[in-house]
């Protein structure tokens, strides 16, 4: 891949909020600058916040990204 990230699939907007959120986590984990990548505890917190999200758990207008502190 030579440092290129995968393109967002054209079907992205049809995915569940949970699946979109997982996709949105990937670029953070793949950041070219290691200092900008989430640490494992941040990833676990992010994924833990998605456990209860199902395909119908949120309206499509809900915010997809979860804030990590």
C-alpha positions, 0 to 999 in steps of 0.5 A: 500500500506504500503508505496509502490508506484504503478509500472509503467504500461507496456503500459507507453511508449504508453501513450501521453507525457501529460499522461506520465508527469502526471504519472511522477509527482505522485512519487514527490507528494508521496515522503516519505519525506514531504520536498521533495514533491512539494508545491501546487504552484509547482504542479499547475505550472507543471500541467499548463505547460501540458495544451496544451499537447495533444497526438500529441503535442510533438515528443516522443523524447521530454523531459517528465519532466518539470523543476519547480523552 
